């Protein structure tokens, strides 16, 4: 299990390639059926969900019960629906233990693998690590 | 394309909605985030919250959809959003989100959104800076 003690501040966690499928887009539309479909670009919320997919795949052994305490995202170019190959990169930016929590900050980016490798999303997430 | 300052909505009120257990399971599949605090009734019962809670990124996703509807895809290029999750929201609870225009400049528009389960709570606070050019008074 990837406990708080095993995370190293300042160290890259890694990269993972994502293949965006119709099935994943359908899951999104099922949750937001009337407000967020169509167009040449993926919805901004789906872009974040894909970044989260990369995060969870890179941190498979994280402890159960972690909490998402904060996030700051900056969107780049709109993600075309034709763009199906993406890369998520993750860095463990900072750690801080307080009396009640183990805080961990991760820096995350989502880029395209097709064409010029467009920058679609950059962000930082603050997690309360469970163990 | 720019918008006139007077066309900026002073408030943006999202329709109330709840996230069902099925919604949460779909989002867990999409993000591959099967943290039992979201997906496992027994685990959640023994947690500090006592019930399953909605993924934080799912709670604010409705907000991005609303902003996309109001301002279009172009406004998200360079858009910055900072969310603080103060109090988790239970699966099935009705969620209210209301945004207030804070200010606007020549190159961006800033809103504050409060997501809550009642009028007196603040579960999530999100500050959004949209890359929407605002035309000077009298120009559009």
Interface residues (C-beta under 8 A of the other chain):
Chain A: X24 X27 X28 X30 X31 X32 X35 X36 X39 X40 X41 X43 X44 X45 X48 X49 X52 X53 X56 X57 X64 X65 X66 X67 X68 X69 X70 X71 X72 X73 X74 X75 X76 X77 X78
Chain B: X19 X23 X26 X27 X29 X30 X31 X32 X33 X35 X36 X37 X43 X47 X55 X56 X57 X58 X60 X61 X62 X64 X65 X66 X67 X68 X69 X73 X74 X76 X77 X78 X79 X80 X81 X82 X83 X84 X85 X88
